[in-house]
Amino acid sequence: MNKIINIKNTGILLNCCTIAGLILTGIFIIYGIKSNIFISQSALDDFLSKLGLMAPVVFIGIQAIQVVFPILPGSIGCLGGVLVFGPLMGFVYNYIGICLGSVMAFVISRRYGVVFVKNLISIKKYEKYSEWLEKKNFDMFFAAAIFFPFAPDDILCFIAGLTKMSFVKFIIIILAGKPFAIFLYSAGLKYAADILIGIFS
């Protein structure tokens, strides 16, 4: 009974964090448009200078944490990286942060097991994707899911931690598969953001 209550409470907390994260992101985007940091290089440089050398570190940390605790949808984080740091460095920081977060999810899952994973991703989502555990060629399916941008790869990193997949193989799949998906997210969302900025600026 206590486990069920804890799982429900964790789900409610994560949902609240996600909503709060979306609201804060919306506020930040509006602020960015009003202050021209997304369309003016000088305004952007001034904004980043306030954070100094910590700006990339803070962003990478946020991206890593959002994989394990979905405070923000990963796609929004990818967009933020590109808008703030530019296409190249935004991609690099997104890649580093998301890969670190994926490794964290795998290690946490392997260390603490099914019950803990259910608390993080909810029983409903676990039951939906746990069928992947039954696949004989899980490694192949996992690699394909990581490569393409629309699969629930954050959840699947937790699922992978419950399998017999080696840590080295997981690292190779993440490092090799993530760049393509992150690039598509970054490029597509940047194009959409440019359109919105043109409409509201």
C-alpha positions in Angstrom: 0.0 0.0 0.0 2.8 2.4 0.9 4.6 1.6 -2.4 1.4 2.5 -4.3 1.1 5.8 -2.5 4.7 6.6 -3.1 4.4 5.9 -6.8 1.3 8.1 -7.1 3.0 10.9 -5.1 6.1 10.7 -7.3 3.9 10.8 -10.5 2.1 13.9 -9.2 5.4 15.6 -8.3 6.9 14.9 -11.7 3.8 16.2 -13.4 3.9 19.4 -11.4 7.6 19.8 -12.2 6.9 19.3 -15.9 4.1 21.9 -15.8 6.3 24.3 -13.9 9.1 23.7 -16.3 6.9 24.5 -19.3 5.7 27.7 -17.7 9.2 28.8 -16.9 10.3 28.0 -20.4 7.5 30.0 -21.9 8.4 32.9 -19.7 12.0 32.7 -20.7 11.1 32.5 -24.5 8.9 35.6 -24.1 11.7 37.4 -22.2 14.2 36.3 -24.9 12.0 37.7 -27.7 11.3 41.0 -25.8 15.0 41.5 -24.9 16.2 40.4 -28.4 18.6 37.8 -27.1 17.3 35.3 -29.8 17.7 37.8 -32.7 20.5 40.1 -31.6 24.1 38.8 -31.2 25.0 41.7 -28.9 22.0 41.1 -26.6 22.7 37.4 -26.5 26.4 38.0 -25.6 25.3 40.4 -22.8 22.9 37.8 -21.4 25.5 35.0 -21.5 28.2 37.2 -20.0 26.1 37.5 -16.8 26.5 33.7 -16.3 30.1 33.7 -17.5 31.8 30.3 -17.9 29.0 28.7 -15.9 26.4 29.1 -18.6 27.3 26.0 -20.6 27.9 24.0 -17.4 24.4 25.0 -16.0 22.7 24.2 -19.3 24.4 20.8 -19.6 23.4 20.0 -16.1 19.8 20.9 -16.8 19.7 18.7 -19.9 21.2 15.8 -18.0 18.7 16.1 -15.1 15.7 16.4 -17.4 16.4 13.0 -18.8 16.1 11.4 -15.3 13.5 13.8 -13.9 11.4 15.2 -16.8 11.1 18.7 -15.6 11.2 19.9 -19.2 10.4 18.0 -22.4 13.8 17.1 -24.0 12.7 18.9 -27.3 12.3 22.2 -25.5 15.8 21.8 -23.9 17.2 21.2 -27.4 15.6 24.3 -28.7 16.8 26.4 -25.8 20.4 25.2 -26.4 20.3 26.2 -30.0 18.7 29.6 -29.4 21.0 30.5 -26.5 24.3 29.1 -27.7 23.9 28.9 -31.5 23.5 25.9 -33.8 27.0 24.4 -33.3 27.6 24.8 -29.6 23.9 24.4 -28.8 24.1 21.0 -30.5 27.3 20.1 -28.6 25.9 21.1 -25.2 22.7 19.3 -25.9 24.6 16.2 -26.9 26.8 16.2 -23.8 23.9 16.8 -21.4 21.5 14.3 -22.9 24.2 11.6 -23.1 25.1 12.2 -19.5 21.5 12.0 -18.5 20.9 8.8 -20.4 23.9 7.2 -18.6 22.5 8.4 -15.3 19.1 6.8 -16.1 20.7 3.5 -17.0 22.9 3.4 -13.9 20.0 4.3 -11.6 17.8 1.7 -13.1 20.4 -1.0 -12.8 21.3 0.0 -9.2 17.8 0.3 -7.8 15.7 -2.0 -10.0 12.1 -2.2 -11.1 10.3 -0.6 -8.1 12.4 2.5 -8.3 12.0 2.8 -12.1 8.2 2.6 -11.7 8.4 5.5 -9.2 10.2 7.6 -11.7 8.3 6.9 -15.0 5.0 5.7 -13.5 3.5 2.2 -13.5 1.4 3.0 -16.6 4.4 4.0 -18.7 6.5 1.1 -17.3 3.8 -1.4 -18.3 3.5 0.1 -21.7 7.2 -0.2 -22.5 8.2 -3.1 -20.4 7.2 -5.4 -23.3 10.5 -4.4 -24.8 12.1 -6.5 -22.1 10.6 -9.6 -23.7 12.2 -8.9 -27.1 15.0 -11.3 -28.0 16.9 -8.7 -29.9 16.4 -5.9 -27.4 19.8 -4.4 -28.1 18.9 -3.9 -31.8 15.5 -2.4 -31.1 17.0 -0.1 -28.4 19.7 1.1 -30.8 17.1 1.9 -33.5 14.9 3.8 -31.0 17.9 5.9 -29.8 18.8 6.7 -33.4 15.4 8.0 -34.4 14.1 11.2 -32.7 10.5 10.3 -31.9 11.0 7.2 -29.7 10.6 7.5 -25.9 14.4 7.1 -25.5 14.5 8.5 -22.0 12.1 5.8 -20.7 13.9 3.2 -22.8 17.2 4.1 -21.1 15.6 3.1 -17.8 14.3 -0.1 -19.4 17.7 -0.9 -20.7 19.1 -0.8 -17.2 16.8 -3.6 -16.3 18.2 -5.9 -19.0 21.5 -7.8 -19.3 22.9 -5.2 -21.7 26.5 -4.4 -20.8 27.3 -0.8 -19.7 29.9 -0.5 -22.5 27.4 -1.5 -25.2 24.9 1.0 -23.8 27.5 3.8 -23.9 28.4 2.9 -27.5 24.7 3.0 -28.6 24.0 6.3 -26.8 27.1 8.0 -28.1 26.6 6.8 -31.7 22.8 7.1 -31.8 22.1 10.4 -30.1 23.8 12.9 -32.6 21.3 12.3 -35.4 18.2 12.6 -33.2 19.5 15.7 -31.5 20.5 17.3 -34.8 17.0 16.7 -36.2 15.3 18.1 -33.0 17.7 21.1 -33.0 17.4 22.0 -36.7 13.6 21.4 -36.8 12.8 23.4 -33.7 15.2 26.2 -34.7 13.3 26.5 -38.0 10.0 26.6 -36.1 11.3 29.1 -33.6 12.5 31.4 -36.4 9.0 31.5 -37.8 7.5 32.3 -34.4 10.1 35.0 -33.8 9.3 36.5 -37.2 5.6 36.6 -36.3 5.8 38.1 -32.8 8.8 40.3 -33.1 
